Amino acid sequence: MGERLRRQENIRVLARLSMENIRRAFFTSMICAGLIPVLLVINMISLSGQTVGGVLTGLLIFFEILDIVFVILSFLAMKNRDDELSLKVYRVFWGFFELFSFVIIYANKIAGTGSTFYSVMLIVLMLVPALEPMEMMYGIAAEAVYIIFLFATFGTNGFEVFNIIIMNVLLYAMSRYLFKHTIEHIRLKERVKDSDGGADIDKMTGLLSRKGFERRAYQSIMTSVRSRKRFSILMIDIDGLQAYNSEYGTKRGDNLICAIGELIRSAVVKNTDIVARLDGGKFIVCMEGAHGKDDEKLAGKVKEYIDRKRIPGAKDRKNRFVTVSIGVATAVPTVDNDYYELYDAAENSMFSAKDMGGDTIVSDEETYEKKNAVRPVAAVVV
């Protein structure tokens, strides 16, 4: 479990890091979008009439168009909070910037000048990305290859190579420093979030945890008390989970719990219904304002979804496929403490379903009759 939580935390941290880097790529591309036209004007004035001036002008126009595309893409990635798009865009952007710096150096070497590249690099040093170690290694390798190319082509002197190396050492040193501190900051924020509101979410299934469920259930039952509407609880437990874990291992057992949680979530369609994982293979659903036998219908729907999936179960059980036992309890609550009575009734019904061999739905008939004296909910066994 601890290893899974660490992996989940790492996924969240890297997603946040992608968003941080796409912001930096956005601001850098905005600066470059304004800088490239300035370089274009300087180039046209200083290199007018030279062949290299025309080539460099064409390249600057091409890079300006690409830069505007990156401005748009990075803005969309930030707006939609799309982690996958952010990762792709900022990696491609910094690759593009690397290429841009190479072209500028090459053009300036042909023209006999070299100041343009360093002004661009200084801008980037202010907005350096928090690169992962592997990304940083790719950049260093590319720079090394390019320095060798310059040396072989132009016989670059030691002073120029020294300048390029120093600028890139600064870039990557700042990137490494920023990466480490950004990661630490994000991890701290994620853990604070987990210890506060984030603890409302079950790490394994993504459903509400017991703590989150109790908060939501209290609010929901108070609404039912005020509006005098029915409140129903479904208690769902995976049959033979211990035997399944013994045969297939706890990792497969955890995957099974996640799969069943997803099937339960897909069966629940009302926004007011609350779905949570309590512990082990036990889940709970609260229904606010149910009509007729909506609660029993939902229980049947959950069971149907799971049966239709035909997940292979433990071989020593009579049923070849994974099944669930479901207990249902419903009432029109008069005080918020009625929640605990309903909870116990749903749990007892679920245990009754277990005693019948599982793969069964049992609906409590005493709670509704005692609380409302209107219409008893008949016990249902499926």
N, C-alpha and C positions, 0 to 999 in steps of 0.2 A: 504493500500500500504506500509506504514512504517513497519508494522509487517512482511510483506512478504520480504521486503528488508533485515530486520534483520535476518530472517530465512536463506535467501540466503547467507548473509555474514557469518553466523555461519557455514553453510555447507562448504563454501570455507575455513574458518579458521580451522575447524576440519580436512579437507582434507590436508591442509598444515601441521597441527600438526602431522598427521599420517606419512607424509613424513619425518618430523623431527625425530620422534621416530624410524622409520625404519632405518634411518641413524645411530642412536645411537645403535640400536640392531645389526646392521651390524658390527660396530666397536667393540662392546662388544663381539660378537660371534667370531670375528677375534682374539681378545686377548685371549679369552677362548680356541680357537682352538690351540693356541701356549702354553697356560698355562697348559691345561689338560695333555699333554704328560710329562711335567715337574713333575706334581703331581704324574703321573704314575710311573716315575722313582724313585721319593722319596719313594713312597709307596712300590715298589718292594724291595728297599734297606732296609728300616726300618722295614717292616713287612714280610720279607721273611720267609717262612715256617709256617706262621700263617694262620689259616683258614680265618680270617677276611681279611687278605691281599689279598688272592685269590678272595674273593667276591668283595672287593673294586676295584681290578684290572679289573674285568669284568665290573663293573659299570662304571668305568672311560672310558674304551674302548667304551661302549655303548653310553655314553654321548658325547664322541668325535665324533662318527658317527652322532649323532643327531645334534651336533653343526655345523658340516660341511654342513649338509642339510640346516640349518638356514642361514649359510653364503651364500649359493647358492640362496635360496628363497628371502632373503632380498636384495641381489644384483639384482635379476630379478625385484623385486617390485620397486626398485629405478630406474632401467634402463627404465622400461616401464611406470614409474610414475602412477602405478596402486594403487589408494587410497584404494580400497576395499581389495586388497591383502595385502597392507601395514598394514592396521588395523588388519587383522587376524594374519599376521605373527608376528608383534611385540607383540601382546597380548599373543599369544601362546609361543613366545620366553621367555617373562618375567615369564610366568607360568612355563615354563621348567626350567628357572634359579632358580626359587623359589624351585622347586622340587629338583634340583641339590644341592642347599645349604642344604636342609633338609637331603638328603642322605649323604652328606659329614659330616655333624654334627653327624648323627647317627653312621656312620662308625668310625669316630674319637672317639666318646664316647666309642664304643666297644673296640677300640684299646688303649684307655686310653690317647689319645692326643686330642688337640683341636685347633691347630694353623692354620691348612690348611684352614678351613672355613673363618677365619678372613682375610687371605690374599686375598681370592677370593672376599669377600665383599668390601675390600678396592679398588679393581679394578673397581667394579661396581659403587662405590660412585663417581668415576671420570667420569663415563658415564651414570649417572642415567637418567631414562626416564622421560619425562614430562607427568606423569600419570594424567588422569582425576580423580576427587574426588571419583567416584564410583569404578574405577579400584583400587585406592589406598586403599579403605575400604576393598575390597576383599583380598588384600595382607596383611593388618593388621589382619584381621580375621584369615587368614591361619596361620600367624605367632603365634597368640595367641593360636590356637588349637595345634600347634606343640610344643610350650613351655610346655603346660599342659601335652602333650604326653611324652616329655622328663622327666619331673618331675615325672610322674607316673611310668615310666619305670626304670629310673636310680637314682631317688632321686637327681636330679640336684641341686647343691648348689646355693645359692643366688648370688655369684659372677659371675658364668657362665650365669645365667638368666639375670643379670644386663648387662653383656657384649652384649648378644644377643639383649636385648631391646635397649640399647644405639646405637648399629650399625643400627638397623632398624629405630629408631627414626631419626637418621641422614639421612638415605636413603629416608624416606618418607618426612621429612622436606625439604630436598633439592629438592625432586621431586615436592612438592607443590609449592615451591618458583620458580622453573624452569617452572612449568606449567603456573603459573600466568604471569610471565614475557614473556614467549614465546607467549602466547595468545595475550598479549598486543602488542608485537612487530609485530606479524602477522596481527592483526587488523589494526595497523597503516599503514603497507605496503599495505594492501588491499584498505584502504581508499585513500591513496596517488595514488594508481593505478586507483581507480574509478574517482578521481578528474582529472586524466590526460588521458592516452589512454584508460583506462577501461570505461570511460564515453561514448566511442564510441559504447558500447553494451547496448541494451535495456534490463533492468533487468528482465522484465516479460517474454519476448519471447526468449531471447538469440540472436535475430536478431540485425542488426545494428540499432543504434538510429538515430535520425534526424541529430545530430552532426556528427556521423560516416559516415552516408550516404552522407552528403554534401561534406565531404573530398574525399570519394571514387568517387562520381559522378563527381566532378571537374576533377580529374585525368582521368576518363574514357572519358569524353567529349573532353578533350584536345587531347587524343589519336585519337578520331573520327575526330576532326578538322584537325589534321596532316595527317591522312591516308585517309581523304575524304570518310569515311564510315558512314553508317546510324547509328543513335542513337535513341533509342525508350524508352519511359517511359510508364509504366502501373501504373495507380492509382487504388487501390482496397479498397473498403469500405464495411464493414459488414452492411447489411440491417437490420433496426429495432433493433439496438443494445440497444438503450435507452429503448425501450419497453421490450426487453429481460432482461435488468438489473432491471427494475421495477417489472417484474414478478418473476424472479428467484434470484434476489440479485446480488450485484456487484461481489461477490466472484465467482459465476457461470459465470458472464459476463467476468471476468478476465480469467477464464479457457477456455471460448469460444475463446477469443482473442488469447490465446496461441495455441489452437488447429488449428485455421485458419492460424496462422503464420507458424505452422509446415507443414500444407498442401501446403501453397504457396512455402515454402522452398523445399519441396519434388518435386514440379512440375518443379522447376528451376534446370536445369542440367548443364548449361554452367558455367565454372569457372569465365568467364568475366562478367556474369550477377550479378547485385547487388540487394540484397533484404533487405528492412528495414521496421521498424514500425515507423510511424510518430507520431501519437497520437490517443487515443481512439481505434477505430476499423479500422483505416486507415493504409494501407500498400502501399509501392511503390517498383516497380521493374524497374531497368535500364538495357537495352540490348544494348550492343556495337557490331556493325558490323552485325546487323540482315539482313537476305536475304528474298526477297519476302514478304510473309505475316507471317514471323516467330513470330512477336510480337502479331498478332491477334491469331495465333495458340497457343502461350503460354497463352494468356488470356483465350482462350477456354479450355485449359488443366487445368488451375487453377480452373475455374468454374466447370469443369467436376469432378475434385477431390473433391471439396466441396459438389457438388450435390450428388455424389456417397456416401459420408459419411452419408448423411441423418441425420444431427444433428437436433433434435427437436427445433423449434423456439418458439417465443411468441405466445400464443393461440389467441390473438386478431388480428393477421396478416392473410392475405388471404392465404399465403404460410405456410404449416405446418412445413416446415424445414428451417433451416438457409440458406440464400442466400447472394450473394455479387453483388455489382455494380462495373463494371470495365470500366475505361476510358483509351484509348490508343492514344498516339501521337507519331509521328515519323518524322525525317528529317535527311538530311545530314548537320550537323552544319558547319558554316564557322568561327564563333568566339565562345568563351566559354560562352558569354552572351546568346547564343541561348538556353542554358539549361533552363533559366528562362521562356522563351517563350514556350518551350516544356512542362515544368512543368505546367504552367498555362493552356495550351491546354489540357493536360491529365486530369487535375483537372476539367476543364469545361466539358469535355466529361463524366467524372464520375458523375458530377452533372446532366448532361442530362440523364444519365442512371437512376439516382435516380428519376428524374421527370417522367420517363416512368414507374415508379412503382417498380424499382429495378430488381434484378435477370437478369441483362442485361449487354451486352458489347457494348460500343459505341467507335468507332475508329474515331479520328479527321481526317477530310479530307482537311481542309484548310491549316494546318501547312506544310504538306509535299508538297502540290501543290505550295504554296507561296514561300517556301524556295528553291525548286528544279526545278519546272517547267518541270518535267520529266513524272511522273505518279502520279496522285492523289490517295491517299489511300481512298477507298470508305468507307462511314460510315457503320458500321456493327452493327446490333442489333440482339442479340441472346435471 
